[in-house]
Amino acid sequence: MSGAPDVLQMKEEDVLKLLAAGTHLGGTNFDFQMERYIYKRKSDSIYTINLNRTWEKLLLAASAIVAIENPADVSVISSRNTGQRAMLTFAAATGATPIAAHFTPGTFTNQIQAAFQEPQLLVVTDLKADHQPLMEASYVNLPTIALCNTDSLLHYVDIAIPFNNKELTQWV
């Protein structure tokens, strides 16, 4: 990103951390909506994610999260075990509201429910596992940030961060 301040430019140590965590390794399949985030296909049929695009989307997601006045109005959801540790760490560091393990249907849409929430931003770690919160977020026009692998469908996602979401525990 040429328009970003020097502090936000991707540095060599950032690239090395992303590479060491394996965040650049996608799956063996890709969705046409994720094609713009793919750097190339390796000889073993695994797609490689462009880390420059990942960095740009991380900065965009960070600016969206910072724009929320009350950090508790950001809901972070992970149904997968590999993403729960990262999600809970993020929530503890930022003050976001974590929803770990099972998402109760109606949390965003059913006002009678005891667990009803009205967040201003939703962050999910896996589009396939977290499809219920994504659907409910679309019903109430809730902006969504998602960590997306190469085979992810980008329906109901506002900011897609290209990322190997199977390796989340190592990244945090």
C-alpha positions in Angstrom: 0.0 0.0 0.0 1.8 3.1 -1.2 -0.7 5.5 0.4 -0.2 4.1 4.0 2.3 5.7 6.4 5.7 4.1 6.8 4.6 2.5 10.1 1.9 0.5 8.4 4.1 -0.7 5.5 4.7 -4.4 5.4 8.2 -5.1 6.7 10.4 -8.2 6.2 9.8 -9.4 9.7 6.0 -9.3 9.1 6.4 -11.4 5.9 8.6 -13.9 7.8 6.0 -14.2 10.5 3.2 -14.8 8.0 5.3 -17.3 6.1 6.3 -19.1 9.3 2.7 -19.4 10.4 1.7 -20.9 7.0 -0.9 -18.2 6.4 0.0 -18.0 2.7 -0.9 -21.7 2.0 -4.4 -22.0 0.6 -6.3 -25.1 -0.3 -6.2 -27.3 -3.4 -9.4 -25.6 -4.7 -10.4 -22.0 -5.2 -13.5 -20.1 -5.6 -13.7 -17.6 -8.5 -14.2 -14.7 -6.0 -10.9 -15.5 -4.3 -9.0 -15.7 -7.5 -7.7 -12.1 -7.2 -6.0 -13.0 -3.9 -4.1 -16.0 -5.3 -0.5 -15.6 -6.2 0.1 -18.9 -7.9 -0.5 -22.6 -7.8 2.4 -24.8 -6.5 3.4 -28.1 -8.2 1.6 -30.0 -5.4 -1.7 -28.3 -6.4 -1.9 -26.0 -3.4 -2.7 -22.4 -4.1 -0.5 -19.7 -2.6 -2.1 -16.6 -1.2 -0.6 -13.2 -2.1 0.7 -11.8 1.2 0.5 -8.2 -0.1 -3.2 -8.5 -0.6 -3.5 -10.1 2.9 -1.6 -7.2 4.4 -3.8 -4.6 2.6 -7.0 -6.4 3.8 -5.6 -6.6 7.4 -5.1 -2.8 7.4 -8.6 -2.3 6.0 -10.1 -4.6 8.6 -8.1 -2.8 11.4 -9.4 0.6 10.3 -13.0 -0.8 10.3 -12.5 -2.2 13.8 -11.0 1.0 15.1 -13.9 3.0 13.7 -16.3 1.3 16.1 -16.5 3.6 19.2 -17.2 0.9 21.8 -15.0 -2.2 21.3 -17.6 -4.4 23.0 -19.8 -3.7 19.9 -17.5 -5.9 17.9 -18.5 -9.6 18.0 -15.8 -12.2 17.2 -17.0 -15.7 16.4 -15.2 -19.0 15.8 -17.0 -22.3 15.7 -13.8 -24.2 14.8 -11.4 -25.3 17.5 -8.4 -24.0 15.5 -9.7 -20.5 15.5 -11.0 -20.2 19.1 -7.7 -19.5 20.8 -6.9 -16.8 18.3 -10.4 -15.3 18.6 -10.3 -15.3 22.4 -6.8 -13.7 22.4 -8.0 -11.0 19.9 -11.2 -10.3 22.0 -9.1 -10.0 25.2 -6.7 -7.6 23.6 -9.3 -5.4 22.0 -12.3 -5.6 24.3 -14.4 -7.3 21.6 -17.3 -9.6 22.6 -16.3 -13.3 21.9 -18.7 -16.0 21.0 -16.8 -19.3 21.2 -17.9 -22.7 20.1 -21.6 -23.0 19.3 -23.4 -19.9 18.0 -27.0 -19.8 19.2 -29.4 -19.1 16.3 -31.3 -15.9 16.8 -28.5 -14.1 18.7 -28.6 -11.2 16.3 -32.3 -11.4 15.2 -34.5 -12.7 18.0 -35.0 -9.9 20.6 -36.8 -12.2 23.0 -33.8 -14.4 23.4 -31.6 -14.0 26.5 -28.4 -14.0 24.5 -29.6 -11.3 22.1 -26.9 -8.9 20.9 -26.8 -5.9 18.6 -23.1 -5.6 17.6 -21.9 -3.0 15.0 -19.3 -5.3 13.4 -18.9 -9.1 13.1 -15.6 -10.9 12.7 -15.7 -14.6 11.7 -12.8 -17.0 11.3 -14.3 -19.6 9.0 -17.1 -19.0 6.5 -18.2 -22.6 6.3 -18.3 -23.3 10.0 -19.8 -19.9 10.9 -22.5 -19.7 8.2 -25.3 -19.2 10.7 -23.9 -15.9 12.2 -23.2 -14.7 8.6 -26.8 -15.3 7.5 -28.1 -13.5 10.6 -25.7 -10.6 10.1 -27.0 -10.2 6.5 -30.6 -10.0 7.9 -29.7 -7.0 10.1 -27.2 -5.3 7.8 -24.3 -6.0 10.0 -20.9 -5.4 8.4 -18.7 -8.5 8.3 -15.0 -9.2 8.3 -14.0 -12.8 7.5 -10.8 -14.8 7.3 -11.2 -16.6 4.0 -9.2 -19.5 2.5 -8.9 -20.0 -1.3 -12.1 -22.0 -1.5 -14.3 -19.6 0.5 -17.6 -18.2 -0.9 -17.7 -14.5 -0.2 -21.4 -14.2 0.2 -22.4 -11.8 3.0 -18.8 -10.8 3.6 -17.8 -7.1 3.4 -14.1 -7.4 4.1 -12.4 -10.7 3.1 -9.0 -11.3 4.5 -7.2 -13.9 2.4 -5.7 -16.2 4.9 -5.1 -19.9 5.6 -7.7 -20.1 8.4 -6.8 -23.7 9.2 -3.5 -22.4 10.8 -4.9 -19.8 13.2 -3.6 -21.3 16.4 0.0 -20.9 15.1 -0.5 -17.3 13.9 -1.5 -15.8 17.2 
